[in-house]
Amino acid sequence: QVHLMESGGGLVQAGGSLRLSCAISGGNSNNYAVAWFRQLPLAERAFIGAIRWAGGPTYYSDSMKGRFTISRDNAKNMVYLEMNNLRFEDTAVYYCAADQDFGLWLSHEYHYWGQGTQVTVSS
C-alpha cells in the first residue's frame, strides 16, 4: 500500500510561485510513477504531469508545460511540483497520485492518491 501526502499549498498572489511537495511512503516506490493533478470547483481532476520514480523522462499535459515543473528527491521520498507565474485560474486543489504503470494520463488510472492541498491565487 502506497501512501501519499501533499503539502505546500496556500494563498499566493498572481505572478508568484509556489512549490508543492508530495511525501511518499509504503510499497516499493522504485516501481512507481507519480503524477500531479488539479481539480477546480465543479470540474474533473486534470492531469498536470508525471515522473517515473526510478528515473527517466517527465511528461506534461500540453496546457501545463512551461509554468509547471515536476521533480523528485529519491533520498527524501518526495516529489515536487514547482509552479511559476501563477494565475487566478490556477486556483484549485492539487493532488499527487501514484501507480505502477508509467505513461498514464487519466485520474481513474491511478490507484493511490493523497488528500490534496488547496492553492488559491489572488488576482
C-alpha positions as CSV (number, residue, x, y, z in Angstrom):
1,Q,0.0,0.0,0.0
2,V,1.4,3.4,-1.0
3,H,0.6,6.5,1.0
4,L,0.9,10.0,-0.4
5,M,0.6,13.3,1.4
6,E,0.7,16.7,-0.2
7,S,1.8,19.9,1.4
8,G,2.8,23.4,0.5
9,G,-0.5,24.8,-0.7
10,G,-1.7,28.2,0.4
11,L,-2.5,31.7,-0.8
12,V,-0.3,33.4,-3.3
13,Q,-0.6,36.5,-5.4
14,A,-0.9,36.3,-9.2
15,G,2.5,36.2,-10.8
16,G,4.0,34.4,-7.8
17,S,5.5,31.0,-7.4
18,L,4.7,28.0,-5.2
19,R,6.3,24.6,-4.6
20,L,4.1,21.7,-3.6
21,S,5.5,18.6,-2.0
22,C,4.3,15.0,-2.1
23,A,5.7,12.7,0.5
24,I,5.6,9.0,-0.5
25,S,5.7,6.0,1.8
26,G,5.0,2.3,1.7
27,G,5.2,-0.1,-1.2
28,N,8.2,-0.4,-3.4
29,S,8.5,3.2,-4.6
30,N,11.1,2.3,-7.2
31,N,8.4,0.8,-9.3
32,Y,6.0,3.7,-9.3
33,A,5.2,6.7,-11.4
34,V,4.0,9.8,-9.5
35,A,1.7,12.3,-11.1
36,W,0.2,15.6,-10.2
37,F,-3.4,16.5,-10.9
38,R,-5.6,19.5,-10.0
39,Q,-9.2,19.9,-9.5
40,L,-11.1,23.1,-10.0
41,P,-14.5,23.6,-8.4
42,L,-17.2,21.5,-10.2
43,A,-14.6,20.1,-12.6
44,E,-12.9,16.8,-13.2
45,R,-9.3,16.2,-12.0
46,A,-7.0,17.5,-14.6
47,F,-3.6,15.9,-15.4
48,I,-0.6,18.1,-14.9
49,G,2.4,15.8,-15.4
50,A,4.1,12.7,-14.2
51,I,7.5,11.4,-13.3
52,R,9.0,8.0,-13.0
53,W,10.4,7.3,-9.6
54,A,13.3,5.3,-10.9
55,G,14.3,8.0,-13.4
56,G,13.7,8.8,-17.0
57,P,11.6,11.4,-18.7
58,T,8.9,13.5,-17.2
59,Y,5.8,14.3,-19.3
60,Y,3.3,17.1,-19.0
61,S,-0.1,18.0,-20.3
62,D,0.3,20.5,-23.1
63,S,-1.6,23.1,-21.3
64,M,0.7,22.8,-18.2
65,K,4.0,22.9,-20.0
66,G,6.3,25.8,-19.3
67,R,5.0,27.1,-15.9
68,F,4.9,23.7,-14.1
69,T,7.9,21.5,-13.3
70,I,7.9,18.1,-11.6
71,S,11.0,16.8,-9.9
72,R,11.8,14.2,-7.3
73,D,14.2,13.6,-4.5
74,N,14.6,9.8,-4.1
75,A,16.6,10.2,-0.9
76,K,13.8,12.0,0.8
77,N,10.9,10.1,-0.9
78,M,9.5,13.3,-2.2
79,V,8.1,14.5,-5.4
80,Y,7.7,18.2,-6.1
81,L,5.5,20.4,-8.3
82,E,7.1,23.8,-8.9
83,M,4.5,26.4,-10.2
84,N,5.6,29.7,-11.6
85,N,3.8,32.8,-12.8
86,L,0.6,31.7,-11.1
87,R,-2.7,32.9,-12.4
88,F,-6.1,33.3,-10.8
89,E,-7.3,30.3,-12.9
90,D,-4.7,28.1,-11.3
91,T,-6.7,28.2,-8.1
92,A,-7.6,24.5,-7.4
93,V,-7.0,21.6,-5.1
94,Y,-3.8,19.9,-6.2
95,Y,-3.3,16.1,-5.8
96,C,-0.4,13.8,-6.2
97,A,-1.2,10.2,-7.3
98,A,0.9,7.1,-7.9
99,D,0.6,3.9,-9.9
100,Q,2.9,1.1,-11.1
101,D,2.3,2.0,-14.7
102,F,4.0,4.9,-16.4
103,G,2.5,7.0,-19.1
104,L,-0.9,7.3,-17.6
105,W,-3.0,10.5,-18.2
106,L,-6.4,9.8,-16.7
107,S,-7.3,10.2,-13.0
108,H,-9.1,6.9,-12.9
109,E,-6.0,5.1,-14.0
110,Y,-4.1,6.0,-10.8
111,H,-4.6,3.7,-7.8
112,Y,-3.1,5.8,-5.0
113,W,-4.0,9.4,-4.1
114,G,-3.1,11.9,-1.5
115,Q,-5.7,14.0,0.3
116,G,-5.0,17.2,-1.8
117,T,-3.7,20.6,-0.9
118,Q,-5.5,23.9,-1.7
119,V,-3.8,26.5,-3.8
120,T,-5.5,29.9,-4.0
121,V,-4.2,32.6,-6.3
122,S,-5.3,36.1,-5.6
123,S,-5.8,38.4,-8.6
